[in-house]
Amino acid sequence: MFSSSHPSAKLLHHTQHTTLLYLTMVVLFQSQTCPINPPGAQPVLTTAQFWEVMILKCRQPELFVAPMSSSEVLEETETFIKRVVVFKEVSMNSIDWSI
C-alpha cells in the first residue's frame, strides 16, 4: 500500500475527505551477455536445454532475480509471455547484484 510518504508518490489533490496520489514508476533496464558452453564448461547444454531454462526464467523470474518475490503468468502464447512481477520491499542498498 502506497502512502503520501512513499518516495514515488506525488500529491495531486487533498481535501478533508479525499487524497489523490500520483505514483511514478522507476523502470530499470539491464543487459548482459555471456557465452553458452564456453571452452571447458561442464555439463555442455544442448540448444533445447538452454531454451527450457530461458522459458523457466520467463515464467518464474523470482528463481533467478533476488529482488523479486513472486510472479504470475497472465497470458502465454508461442511467441510471448505476459506476466505480473512482485518485488520484495528492500532498500536498493541491500540488493546483492553479483552474478
N, C-alpha and C positions, 0 to 999 in steps of 0.2 A: 504494500500500500504506500503510495507516494503522499507526502505531505508538503506543505508550503516550505518546509525547511530542507526538502530534498534538493541536492545541488542541481538537478535538471529541471526543477520547477520554476516557472516564471508566473508571477501573479498577474492575471488579466483583469479580474473584476472581484471585488469583495464588498459585500454588504453584511448586515447583521444575520441574514438568513442564507446567503449563498456565497460560495467561494468557487471561482473558476480558475483552474490552473492550466497552463500550457506546458507540456512536458517535451523537452527536446531529447533526441536520441543521439548517442555517440555511435558512429559506425567506424569500426577498425578493419582495415584490410591487411592481410599478411600473405605473403607468397614465399614459398620455399621450394627448392628443388633438391633432390638427392638421387643418386644413382640406384637403380634396381639391379640387384645381382652384380655388385662390383666384383672385381677380381678377388678371389679367395673367400667370398661370402658363402656361408653355410647356414641353413639349407638354401639351395637355389630355388627361387619361386618361379612357377610357371605363370604365363600370362593369365590363365584362368584363376589361379590362386591369388595373384595380385589384384585382379578385378573384384574378386569376392571380398577382399579386405577393404577396398575402396567403397563398395556398396555398404558394407557394415559401418564404415566411418560416416557415410551419409545418413544411414538410418539411426545410428546410435552414437552421435559425436561425443557425448559425455564420456564414453570409454577412452577417448583419445585426447580430449581437451579438458584440462583440470578445472578451469573456472565454470564449466557447465555442470549443472546438477541433473537436468533431465531434458528429454526431447520427446516430441510426438509427431509421427508422420501423419500429415493431414490428407495427402494425396500422393499417389505414386503411379507413374506410367513407365513405359520402356525408355522414355527419354528424359524424365525429370522426377525429382522428389521434392515435394513441398512440405516443410516442417516448421514447427514452433520449437524454439530452444529456450530453456530457462537457465539463467546464470545464477551461481551462488552469490550470496551477499558477502563480498570480501572487498577489502581495500586493494587498490592496484599495487600497493607496495608488498602485499603478502602473496602475490601470484608467482609461482615458480615457472618462469618462461623457458627453462632449459629444455633441451631436446633429449 
